[in-house]
Amino acid sequence: MRRSMKLSNISIAKRVSLTHSSNTKEIMADTSQYKVGIVLSVENKTISGKKPLKICSINIGNDDGEPITVVTNATNVRDGSRIVVAPIGSCVIDENGEELTIKKTVVSGIASEGMLCDARMLGWGSANAGIAAQVPESYAPGSYPPTTKPGAGGAGSGAEGGEVVAPAAPGLFEKKLTKEEKKALAKAKRDAKKEAKMKGGEDGE
């Protein structure tokens, strides 16, 4: 079933599991409709009794070069963020498994021309719902988003039509070392230095 709905936040998931008795059905949205975008500017708007909003100007690679405006309550959006947008005309799946078409809407007096995608909408997992999904710098504005979460075993880069224009920033998606791993690495370095000194002493005899 398809119906149109005006959406401006990022609370809708790409994957929705509908459970009836013992049967579970997973419904997926077509993420090739979505576009990678770069946030050019963010204006914060506070409304009494409601969550603060962010009015974002986003470059999604439109042919005319014009950015779009998206109103969101995602707290992690800032200038330069490389995010994923469900633009006007694209579809998302709601919690009831219905396909919804994104339309231009007015939020608190501001015209919003799309919806920011979170990890669940992109099929990257159920974590970080309501947080705008971030993609590597290798994805150009207007390209398809990666089909898997960037950094997950090296997957995601250049997948499914993503236009790779430059390598991702070094260390941006590298795994952080645990405290134990850091200690082990430091010990290995110390041992290597000791061994090198001992070897140097032997050579000088």
Backbone bond lengths (Angstrom), bond angles and torsions (degrees), N, CA, C in turn:
res aa  C-N    CA-C-N  psi(-1)  N-CA   C-N-CA  omega(-1)  CA-C   N-CA-C  phi
1 M - - - 1.464 - - 1.525 109.07 -
2 R 1.306 115.78 133.09 1.462 119.50 -179.34 1.519 109.30 -120.82
3 R 1.305 116.42 137.22 1.452 120.54 173.51 1.515 108.20 -147.12
4 S 1.320 115.60 159.64 1.453 120.09 -179.49 1.512 109.33 -91.51
5 M 1.323 115.01 146.63 1.458 119.66 179.07 1.507 109.23 -152.60
6 K 1.319 115.61 141.09 1.454 120.10 178.22 1.528 108.64 -86.94
7 L 1.323 116.11 121.99 1.454 121.21 -176.81 1.516 110.04 -131.35
8 S 1.327 116.07 140.93 1.459 118.34 177.34 1.517 112.45 -134.23
9 N 1.343 118.60 -14.70 1.458 118.84 179.13 1.510 110.46 -98.23
10 I 1.345 117.73 -169.93 1.459 119.79 -176.43 1.518 111.02 -124.00
11 S 1.347 116.25 40.32 1.456 119.62 -175.95 1.514 113.50 -89.53
12 I 1.347 117.92 -9.03 1.457 120.66 -177.00 1.517 110.41 -87.73
13 A 1.323 118.01 132.56 1.461 122.24 -178.99 1.507 111.49 -90.95
14 K 1.343 115.26 149.79 1.457 120.29 175.43 1.516 109.71 -70.35
15 R 1.324 116.52 -38.77 1.450 120.53 -178.05 1.513 109.16 -107.31
16 V 1.311 117.00 130.30 1.454 121.49 178.79 1.509 108.03 -129.10
17 S 1.318 117.86 124.48 1.454 121.16 177.55 1.518 108.92 -97.43
18 L 1.329 116.49 119.19 1.453 122.16 178.15 1.519 107.91 -102.02
19 T 1.327 117.41 118.30 1.450 121.20 -177.04 1.521 110.19 -107.78
20 H 1.316 116.51 119.30 1.454 122.88 175.56 1.520 106.61 -125.47
21 S 1.351 117.33 112.80 1.463 123.04 -174.27 1.526 108.09 57.39
22 S 1.337 117.92 -117.29 1.468 120.47 -178.37 1.516 111.83 -103.57
23 N 1.335 117.63 3.56 1.463 120.92 -177.23 1.522 110.71 -97.83
24 T 1.326 116.86 132.16 1.462 121.96 177.85 1.513 109.44 -121.24
25 K 1.321 116.69 127.86 1.459 122.14 -178.10 1.518 109.25 -118.10
26 E 1.312 116.99 127.83 1.461 121.29 179.13 1.514 109.80 -104.45
27 I 1.328 116.09 126.43 1.454 121.78 -178.56 1.519 108.28 -111.50
28 M 1.330 116.48 133.61 1.455 120.90 -175.01 1.527 111.17 -119.17
29 A 1.317 115.70 142.40 1.457 120.99 173.12 1.525 108.77 -90.76
30 D 1.325 116.49 157.74 1.464 121.93 179.56 1.525 108.72 -85.71
31 T 1.329 117.12 103.00 1.463 120.30 -175.89 1.521 113.53 -74.50
32 S 1.340 117.50 -7.83 1.464 119.05 177.03 1.532 110.66 -70.94
33 Q 1.339 116.57 -9.75 1.471 120.86 175.49 1.526 110.90 -79.71
34 Y 1.337 116.28 -18.30 1.452 120.85 -175.33 1.530 110.91 -87.17
35 K 1.332 115.91 160.29 1.462 120.62 -177.41 1.523 111.67 -131.14
36 V 1.322 114.42 142.82 1.461 119.66 172.25 1.525 108.08 -73.19
37 G 1.316 116.26 138.39 1.459 119.96 179.74 1.519 111.78 -136.96
38 I 1.329 115.98 155.68 1.463 121.50 175.39 1.525 108.11 -112.96
39 V 1.322 115.67 128.09 1.459 120.49 179.70 1.528 108.97 -75.57
40 L 1.317 115.85 118.25 1.468 120.96 -178.58 1.522 112.00 -86.65
41 S 1.328 116.07 -35.46 1.463 120.13 179.19 1.525 109.50 -157.95
42 V 1.327 115.49 154.15 1.469 121.87 179.54 1.520 109.07 -133.11
43 E 1.324 115.68 128.57 1.461 121.13 175.17 1.524 108.04 -116.55
44 N 1.315 116.50 123.80 1.463 120.85 -179.94 1.520 110.37 -84.47
45 K 1.335 115.05 139.24 1.460 120.08 179.26 1.521 108.85 -133.45
46 T 1.322 115.67 122.21 1.460 120.92 179.95 1.517 109.86 -102.16
47 I 1.346 114.77 131.01 1.460 120.91 179.15 1.517 108.05 -121.80
48 S 1.307 117.17 128.78 1.455 121.83 -177.15 1.528 111.65 -57.01
49 G 1.326 115.59 126.69 1.461 120.86 176.82 1.506 114.97 80.77
50 K 1.334 117.95 2.35 1.466 121.17 -178.97 1.527 110.62 -129.48
51 K 1.330 114.94 166.58 1.461 119.61 177.23 1.524 109.83 -65.74
52 P 1.336 117.65 142.15 1.470 120.16 176.79 1.527 110.24 -60.45
53 L 1.313 115.61 144.27 1.464 120.86 179.85 1.524 110.36 -109.87
54 K 1.321 115.21 155.59 1.462 121.58 174.16 1.526 108.09 -120.94
55 I 1.319 115.63 125.55 1.463 121.27 177.33 1.525 106.72 -97.48
56 C 1.327 115.98 109.66 1.465 121.12 -171.83 1.528 112.04 -108.10
57 S 1.321 115.97 132.62 1.464 121.99 170.29 1.521 105.95 -97.17
58 I 1.357 116.94 121.33 1.465 120.69 -170.62 1.521 111.76 -128.84
59 N 1.320 115.87 131.93 1.464 122.22 173.97 1.523 108.15 -87.65
60 I 1.346 117.45 112.39 1.468 120.63 178.16 1.532 111.14 -112.02
61 G 1.333 116.00 21.75 1.458 120.42 175.11 1.511 114.96 74.92
62 N 1.334 117.85 28.31 1.466 120.42 177.86 1.525 110.87 -60.96
63 D 1.329 115.87 147.75 1.470 120.74 -178.56 1.523 112.42 -58.59
64 D 1.342 116.19 -34.38 1.463 119.17 -178.80 1.528 112.38 -81.84
65 G 1.329 115.88 -3.53 1.461 119.80 178.15 1.514 114.78 77.41
66 E 1.334 116.33 0.64 1.461 120.21 -177.57 1.529 110.97 -82.98
67 P 1.330 117.36 134.99 1.468 119.92 176.57 1.528 110.41 -75.77
68 I 1.324 116.39 163.38 1.460 120.93 175.02 1.525 108.55 -109.02
69 T 1.318 115.88 164.18 1.461 121.38 177.01 1.520 109.15 -110.39
70 V 1.311 116.37 129.16 1.464 121.67 176.98 1.524 108.37 -127.96
71 V 1.321 115.70 129.29 1.459 121.16 176.49 1.525 107.83 -98.20
72 T 1.318 117.18 127.80 1.465 121.30 -175.43 1.520 110.62 -142.89
73 N 1.340 115.78 162.44 1.464 119.91 172.38 1.529 110.98 -111.25
74 A 1.329 116.89 12.65 1.472 120.96 177.55 1.526 109.29 -65.32
75 T 1.320 116.40 125.70 1.466 120.24 -173.43 1.523 113.91 -80.77
76 N 1.339 117.71 -15.13 1.470 119.82 -173.71 1.525 113.67 -97.25
77 V 1.325 117.44 11.72 1.465 120.59 -179.10 1.525 110.31 -89.79
78 R 1.330 115.57 132.03 1.468 120.21 178.91 1.532 109.41 -149.84
79 D 1.315 117.21 172.47 1.465 120.81 178.30 1.528 110.16 -54.15
80 G 1.335 116.17 130.83 1.454 120.39 177.91 1.511 114.82 90.14
81 S 1.329 118.30 -8.48 1.468 120.29 178.56 1.524 109.78 -60.93
82 R 1.324 116.37 137.02 1.468 121.52 177.45 1.522 106.27 -106.90
83 I 1.329 115.48 105.01 1.454 121.55 -169.77 1.537 110.36 -121.51
84 V 1.332 116.34 -175.65 1.464 121.71 178.51 1.523 108.66 -119.54
85 V 1.333 115.78 132.26 1.461 121.79 -176.79 1.525 110.74 -116.71
86 A 1.338 115.76 135.11 1.463 121.29 167.92 1.528 105.28 -93.55
87 P 1.346 118.38 101.84 1.465 120.84 -174.32 1.525 112.60 -77.97
88 I 1.317 115.76 173.29 1.464 121.43 176.98 1.523 109.59 -55.29
89 G 1.332 115.83 132.73 1.461 120.97 179.60 1.513 113.94 97.07
90 S 1.338 117.48 -18.34 1.469 120.13 177.59 1.527 109.34 -81.91
91 C 1.323 116.08 169.12 1.466 120.64 -176.33 1.519 111.49 -121.24
92 V 1.319 115.02 148.75 1.462 122.07 172.41 1.522 107.29 -129.30
93 I 1.333 115.74 165.47 1.454 120.96 178.39 1.523 108.60 -108.68
94 D 1.345 117.19 128.55 1.457 118.88 -179.56 1.524 111.11 -87.35
95 E 1.349 116.48 -179.63 1.460 121.45 -175.81 1.523 112.87 -64.84
96 N 1.329 117.36 -17.79 1.460 121.36 179.19 1.525 112.62 -95.54
97 G 1.328 116.28 3.74 1.456 120.16 178.72 1.514 113.95 83.76
98 E 1.331 117.52 11.59 1.458 120.61 179.52 1.525 110.53 -90.90
99 E 1.323 115.74 143.28 1.465 121.30 179.02 1.519 108.92 -85.45
100 L 1.311 116.08 124.30 1.460 122.03 -177.69 1.522 110.37 -115.63
101 T 1.317 116.17 136.72 1.462 121.09 179.03 1.521 109.74 -96.21
102 I 1.321 116.41 128.95 1.464 121.23 179.56 1.527 109.60 -72.59
103 K 1.323 115.50 129.91 1.467 121.18 178.68 1.526 109.61 -126.00
104 K 1.310 115.59 158.75 1.457 120.42 175.40 1.521 108.22 -66.54
105 T 1.313 116.85 133.79 1.455 120.96 -178.59 1.518 110.10 -140.39
106 V 1.308 116.52 169.67 1.460 121.57 178.79 1.525 108.27 -114.84
107 V 1.316 115.70 122.45 1.462 121.89 -179.71 1.524 108.64 -117.67
108 S 1.315 115.66 115.14 1.468 120.77 -179.36 1.524 111.70 52.28
109 G 1.327 115.24 40.84 1.455 120.82 176.96 1.514 114.98 83.78
110 I 1.337 117.92 0.68 1.465 122.26 -178.95 1.524 109.76 -112.73
111 A 1.340 117.28 129.94 1.465 121.36 178.04 1.523 109.59 -72.64
112 S 1.340 116.07 126.72 1.465 121.38 179.23 1.521 108.81 -113.15
113 E 1.354 116.20 130.60 1.465 121.51 -171.59 1.527 113.65 -112.39
114 G 1.306 116.57 29.30 1.459 119.36 179.09 1.503 111.25 166.80
115 M 1.317 114.97 -169.42 1.459 121.83 -175.94 1.526 109.00 -142.72
116 L 1.320 117.82 134.61 1.460 120.74 177.52 1.525 109.77 -79.85
117 C 1.325 116.68 139.97 1.467 121.61 -176.96 1.525 110.66 -94.22
118 D 1.339 115.42 141.38 1.457 119.62 171.90 1.526 109.24 -102.08
119 A 1.331 117.16 179.80 1.466 121.33 -175.08 1.523 112.36 -61.04
120 R 1.333 116.88 -37.12 1.467 119.54 -178.65 1.527 111.44 -66.02
121 M 1.321 116.79 -39.08 1.467 120.42 179.51 1.519 111.71 -62.29
122 L 1.341 115.70 -30.45 1.466 120.83 -177.04 1.521 112.76 -92.63
123 G 1.331 116.63 0.43 1.460 119.97 179.47 1.511 113.22 76.06
124 W 1.334 117.32 23.01 1.462 121.34 -179.14 1.524 112.42 -89.64
125 G 1.325 117.45 -0.92 1.459 121.24 -176.41 1.512 110.08 125.63
126 S 1.334 115.58 170.73 1.464 120.48 -174.30 1.524 113.54 -91.42
127 A 1.324 117.54 -4.03 1.470 120.13 -178.55 1.525 111.21 -74.98
128 N 1.334 115.24 159.75 1.473 122.25 175.18 1.519 113.68 59.76
129 A 1.335 116.83 38.19 1.467 120.03 176.19 1.525 109.25 -62.11
130 G 1.320 116.28 135.82 1.454 120.71 179.43 1.515 114.44 84.45
131 I 1.341 116.93 -0.69 1.467 121.98 177.42 1.525 108.23 -105.24
132 A 1.314 116.79 127.34 1.468 120.14 -177.92 1.523 110.94 -59.41
133 A 1.332 116.64 126.14 1.468 121.61 179.58 1.528 109.74 -68.98
134 Q 1.329 116.60 137.43 1.463 122.61 -179.92 1.529 109.55 -107.83
135 V 1.322 116.87 144.26 1.467 121.05 178.91 1.529 109.69 -123.99
136 P 1.338 117.80 160.13 1.469 121.13 -178.80 1.527 112.59 -65.32
137 E 1.324 115.61 162.60 1.464 121.69 179.31 1.521 112.01 -67.24
138 S 1.335 117.20 -13.04 1.466 120.63 -179.82 1.525 112.23 -72.44
139 Y 1.330 117.28 -9.13 1.468 120.63 179.60 1.527 109.83 -97.89
140 A 1.328 115.53 117.11 1.460 121.22 -177.23 1.524 110.90 -76.79
141 P 1.339 117.60 153.86 1.459 120.25 175.55 1.529 110.63 -57.10
142 G 1.323 116.46 132.64 1.459 121.11 179.57 1.514 113.83 94.69
143 S 1.344 118.21 -12.37 1.464 120.46 179.99 1.524 110.58 -79.45
144 Y 1.347 115.55 165.53 1.457 120.19 177.72 1.530 109.28 -70.29
145 P 1.337 117.39 147.69 1.468 119.12 175.57 1.523 110.63 -73.96
146 P 1.334 118.25 157.45 1.466 120.38 177.02 1.524 110.51 -64.86
147 T 1.330 116.88 148.14 1.464 121.16 -178.32 1.519 112.30 -81.41
148 T 1.332 117.29 -15.68 1.456 121.34 175.98 1.518 109.20 -128.42
149 K 1.312 116.03 159.25 1.458 120.30 -177.45 1.524 110.80 -62.80
150 P 1.328 118.42 127.11 1.465 121.03 179.40 1.522 111.18 -57.43
151 G 1.329 115.36 136.33 1.455 119.79 179.37 1.504 113.72 90.94
152 A 1.357 117.59 -5.51 1.463 120.65 179.92 1.518 108.96 -83.88
153 G 1.324 116.07 85.91 1.462 120.62 179.61 1.505 113.14 67.73
154 G 1.356 115.82 26.85 1.460 119.87 178.75 1.506 112.85 83.01
155 A 1.336 117.21 1.84 1.455 120.05 -178.76 1.510 110.20 -81.30
156 G 1.327 115.02 165.11 1.449 120.51 174.01 1.506 114.06 101.05
157 S 1.311 119.56 -34.25 1.455 121.28 -176.60 1.512 111.56 -71.13
158 G 1.330 116.60 121.97 1.453 121.61 175.90 1.506 114.38 69.36
159 A 1.321 118.98 18.34 1.459 121.46 -176.25 1.514 111.69 -84.12
160 E 1.328 115.45 145.38 1.458 122.78 171.25 1.524 113.03 48.98
161 G 1.282 118.03 56.52 1.458 120.48 171.88 1.506 115.09 87.06
162 G 1.332 118.14 -0.60 1.450 119.43 178.31 1.514 109.31 -63.07
163 E 1.315 118.29 127.69 1.464 121.30 -177.20 1.517 109.64 -86.00
164 V 1.315 116.95 105.95 1.457 121.11 -178.53 1.523 108.80 -83.66
165 V 1.324 116.63 118.17 1.459 120.30 -177.07 1.523 112.43 -114.39
166 A 1.332 116.65 -14.77 1.460 119.96 179.91 1.509 107.72 -165.27
167 P 1.338 117.18 154.65 1.463 118.78 178.07 1.513 110.92 -66.95
168 A 1.321 116.61 150.32 1.461 120.58 178.82 1.521 109.27 -64.55
169 A 1.326 115.35 154.22 1.458 119.73 179.70 1.513 109.53 -58.74
170 P 1.339 118.34 131.72 1.459 121.01 -177.03 1.517 111.39 -58.46
171 G 1.333 115.11 132.56 1.458 120.51 177.01 1.505 114.38 81.50
172 L 1.337 118.54 -3.45 1.457 120.98 -174.70 1.512 112.01 -64.64
173 F 1.339 115.83 -38.90 1.451 119.37 -178.06 1.526 111.87 -119.83
174 E 1.328 117.30 20.40 1.448 120.08 178.78 1.522 110.47 -75.25
175 K 1.338 115.85 149.44 1.454 121.58 178.74 1.521 109.64 -68.26
176 K 1.343 116.45 134.61 1.456 120.37 177.54 1.525 109.25 -82.32
177 L 1.328 116.10 139.66 1.453 120.68 -179.49 1.520 110.80 -74.96
178 T 1.337 116.14 143.59 1.456 120.69 174.68 1.523 109.06 -77.22
179 K 1.336 116.96 169.52 1.460 121.29 179.83 1.529 110.76 -61.21
180 E 1.342 115.65 -40.00 1.465 119.97 179.77 1.526 111.25 -65.70
181 E 1.341 115.69 -40.67 1.466 120.05 179.76 1.528 111.14 -65.86
182 K 1.343 116.34 -37.73 1.463 120.39 178.11 1.532 110.72 -64.70
183 K 1.363 116.04 -41.48 1.463 120.14 178.83 1.523 110.81 -63.32
184 A 1.335 115.51 -43.97 1.464 120.28 -179.55 1.525 111.02 -62.94
185 L 1.348 115.85 -39.65 1.460 120.55 179.30 1.527 110.93 -65.79
186 A 1.347 116.10 -42.18 1.466 120.69 179.43 1.526 110.57 -64.16
187 K 1.341 116.41 -41.28 1.470 120.85 179.21 1.524 110.63 -63.35
188 A 1.333 116.20 -42.33 1.464 120.51 179.61 1.525 110.83 -61.94
189 K 1.341 116.52 -38.67 1.466 120.54 178.77 1.527 110.86 -66.12
190 R 1.372 115.57 -41.82 1.470 119.36 179.67 1.528 110.95 -64.02
191 D 1.334 115.29 -43.69 1.466 119.89 179.35 1.528 111.14 -61.68
192 A 1.340 115.40 -39.26 1.467 119.81 -179.96 1.523 110.72 -64.95
193 K 1.357 116.52 -38.77 1.466 120.60 178.87 1.529 111.01 -65.63
194 K 1.356 115.27 -43.35 1.466 119.68 179.18 1.522 110.88 -60.77
195 E 1.326 114.74 -44.47 1.461 120.09 -179.61 1.523 110.95 -62.43
196 A 1.348 115.81 -39.63 1.466 120.34 179.92 1.525 110.81 -65.92
197 K 1.363 117.15 -39.10 1.466 121.26 179.06 1.518 111.06 -65.61
198 M 1.355 115.04 -44.23 1.465 119.58 -180.00 1.520 111.01 -62.56
199 K 1.319 114.60 -40.55 1.464 119.52 179.85 1.523 110.32 -66.01
200 G 1.342 116.09 -38.70 1.456 120.66 179.34 1.515 111.40 -65.41
201 G 1.369 116.65 -37.33 1.453 121.22 178.76 1.508 111.79 -66.35
202 E 1.336 115.28 -39.45 1.460 119.74 179.22 1.521 111.01 -65.68
203 D 1.331 115.85 -39.22 1.469 119.96 -178.91 1.520 111.74 -66.78
204 G 1.372 115.74 -28.76 1.461 119.13 -176.43 1.507 113.28 -82.88
205 E 1.343 117.56 -9.61 1.461 120.31 -178.82 1.522 111.78 -74.81
